[in-house]
Amino acid sequence: MPFHDAPPNTPSVSTEEDLITPVLITREKQEALSCSLMLSSVGISHNFNQAPDNMVLSVATHDEQEAKVQIKAYLHENRNWPPKPATPPDTYIPLLQPPTLLLIGGLSLFYSVTGPWSDHSFWFTHGAGDAEAILLNYEYHRLVTALTLHADPVHLLGNCLFGGFLFHFFCRLTGNGLGLFSMILTATLANLINVVLHGSNHLFVGFSTAVFAIIGMLAMLNRKNRTGTRYPQVMPFMAGAALLAMIGSSGERTDLGAHLFGLCCGLAGGWVLGRPSLLKLRESMLFQTSLFICSVATIIIAWKNALP
């Protein structure tokens, strides 16, 4: 901490003629004043001279070594003082409310058109995630269209309630365009990794891959709020793994791979979203609008390619 036992206001100086040896030359006035007060407190007479470009502390020749030792110890003890101000909390507020109702309403309305999973359904035949069609026929649009299909009402309800809740708070942190775009991108990448590792005999549908991608991104974006913990860097992985174990690995028809890779891609995406240069772009209405339009267009184009 700074030295507090020095005389107030002006430091004591000596007018003896033998005070001719400089012991500190600095451009920082506050540093020179602090060291002057410190020398006064330990009984070392000195002169304080202010030149146009710097401040000089001088002592008598016989006090030179002692003064240098005291100044060195003082500067070392106070090298991190004053402490840097704490990182201000993220005060970003999106200009528009998150499109949560649009997301939930869109998935529900689309389910009313497609109905539940059926091998004879036009929509599932052309839009469901089919590893063989993706890997052999290069129908990569299925990686996106599969996110909009659901096997039954329970599958839809769970994804809409849980996913909608998370999506709302995620967009509050990122903005609507950046949030929607990053969700689709990470979920699509997770589906691709899952397909490649599963091989050609794998079918999948559902928004849950995107839900776990959001979980990963939220966990990574909020890691800076846990700087008081002993292990702040591993907390996002621990939180994501806990959620994966609780809600993403049970059930006969659960696609554990999609959930796991959605979470992993979300963690990676959250790290990218946390870069200061990208966070600054959240304020741009043009940036957010462009990404939102691009996201919606991606879904439309994917289904356009899926339909014969």
HUDA-V904347 format. One record per residue. RES is the residue in one small letter. PHI is phi as a letter, one per 20 degrees, with the letter a starting at -180 (* if undefined). D_LAST is the distance of its C-alpha to the last C-alpha in Angstrom with 1 decimal. Layout:
BEGIN
RES	PHI	D_LAST
RES	PHI	D_LAST
END
This chain:
BEGIN
m	*	73.8
p	f	75.7
f	f	79.5
h	d	80.8
d	e	84.5
a	e	85.2
p	f	87.4
p	f	85.6
n	m	84.9
t	e	86.8
p	f	87.3
s	f	90.9
v	c	92.0
s	d	95.2
t	d	97.4
e	f	99.2
e	f	99.5
d	e	98.4
l	e	94.8
i	c	93.6
t	e	90.9
p	f	87.3
v	c	85.2
l	b	82.0
i	c	80.5
t	b	77.2
r	e	75.2
e	e	74.2
k	f	76.8
q	f	75.7
e	f	76.0
a	f	79.5
l	f	80.7
s	f	79.5
c	f	81.2
s	f	84.3
l	f	84.4
m	f	84.0
l	f	86.9
s	f	89.0
s	f	88.3
v	e	89.4
g	n	92.6
i	d	91.8
s	f	93.2
h	b	91.1
n	d	90.4
f	d	87.2
n	d	86.7
q	d	83.9
a	e	83.3
p	g	80.9
d	d	78.2
n	b	79.0
m	d	81.1
v	c	83.8
l	d	85.6
s	c	88.9
v	c	91.4
a	f	94.8
t	g	94.9
h	f	96.1
d	d	93.1
e	g	90.4
q	f	89.3
e	f	89.2
a	f	87.3
k	f	84.7
v	f	84.2
q	f	83.9
i	f	81.4
k	f	79.3
a	f	79.2
y	f	78.5
l	f	75.6
h	f	74.1
e	f	74.4
n	d	72.7
r	f	70.1
n	d	67.2
w	d	69.0
p	f	67.9
p	f	64.8
k	f	61.5
p	f	60.0
a	f	57.4
t	f	53.7
p	f	53.0
p	f	50.4
d	f	46.9
t	d	47.3
y	f	43.8
i	c	42.5
p	f	39.1
l	f	39.2
l	c	36.7
q	f	36.3
p	g	33.6
p	e	30.3
t	f	30.8
l	f	30.2
l	f	27.0
l	f	25.7
i	f	26.9
g	f	25.8
g	f	22.3
l	f	21.9
s	f	23.6
l	f	21.7
f	f	18.3
y	f	19.8
s	f	20.9
v	e	17.3
t	e	15.9
g	m	19.2
p	f	20.7
w	g	19.4
s	b	18.3
d	f	17.0
h	d	15.3
s	f	13.8
f	g	10.1
w	f	10.8
f	f	12.9
t	f	10.9
h	d	8.2
g	d	10.8
a	f	14.2
g	f	16.3
d	c	16.3
a	g	18.9
e	f	18.1
a	f	14.5
i	f	16.0
l	f	19.1
l	e	18.0
n	d	14.5
y	l	15.2
e	e	12.4
y	f	14.9
h	f	12.8
r	f	13.4
l	f	17.0
v	e	16.5
t	f	14.1
a	f	16.4
l	f	19.2
t	e	17.9
l	d	17.6
h	c	20.8
a	f	22.0
d	b	24.6
p	f	26.7
v	f	29.3
h	g	26.9
l	f	25.7
l	f	29.3
g	f	30.7
n	f	28.3
c	f	28.6
l	f	32.4
f	f	33.2
g	f	30.5
g	f	31.1
f	f	34.9
l	f	34.5
f	f	32.0
h	f	34.5
f	f	37.3
f	f	35.3
c	f	34.3
r	f	38.0
l	e	38.8
t	d	36.1
g	n	35.0
n	f	31.7
g	f	29.7
l	f	31.1
g	f	30.9
l	f	27.2
f	f	26.3
s	f	28.5
m	f	27.1
i	f	23.5
l	f	24.6
t	f	27.0
a	f	24.6
t	f	21.8
l	f	24.6
a	f	25.9
n	f	22.7
l	f	22.5
i	f	26.2
n	f	25.8
v	f	23.0
v	f	25.1
l	f	28.2
h	f	26.7
g	n	25.2
s	f	22.3
n	d	23.2
h	b	22.3
l	c	20.0
f	b	20.4
v	b	19.5
g	p	21.8
f	e	23.4
s	f	26.6
t	f	26.0
a	f	26.2
v	f	29.3
f	f	31.1
a	f	30.3
i	f	31.9
i	g	34.9
g	f	35.4
m	f	35.3
l	f	37.6
a	f	40.0
m	f	40.2
l	f	40.6
n	e	43.4
r	f	45.4
k	f	47.7
n	e	49.0
r	d	50.3
t	f	52.7
g	e	55.6
t	e	54.3
r	f	55.5
y	c	52.1
p	f	49.9
q	f	47.6
v	e	46.6
m	f	46.3
p	g	42.6
f	f	41.9
m	f	44.2
a	f	42.6
g	f	39.1
a	f	40.1
a	f	41.9
l	f	38.9
l	f	36.8
a	f	39.4
m	f	39.8
i	c	36.3
g	d	33.9
s	c	35.1
s	d	35.7
g	o	33.7
e	f	32.3
r	d	28.7
t	f	29.5
d	e	27.8
l	f	31.0
g	f	29.5
a	f	27.0
h	f	29.9
l	f	32.3
f	f	30.2
g	f	29.2
l	f	32.9
c	f	33.8
c	f	31.2
g	f	32.5
l	f	36.0
a	f	35.2
g	f	33.3
g	f	36.3
w	f	38.7
v	f	36.8
l	f	36.7
g	e	40.4
r	f	41.4
p	g	43.7
s	f	42.0
l	f	38.7
l	f	40.4
k	f	42.0
l	f	38.7
r	g	38.1
e	f	40.4
s	e	38.3
m	f	36.4
l	f	34.4
f	f	33.5
q	f	32.4
t	f	30.4
s	f	28.6
l	f	27.6
f	f	26.5
i	f	24.2
c	f	22.9
s	f	22.2
v	f	20.4
a	f	18.3
t	f	17.5
i	f	16.0
i	f	14.0
i	f	12.8
a	f	11.9
w	f	9.8
k	f	8.2
n	f	7.5
a	f	6.5
l	f	3.8
p	f	0.0
END
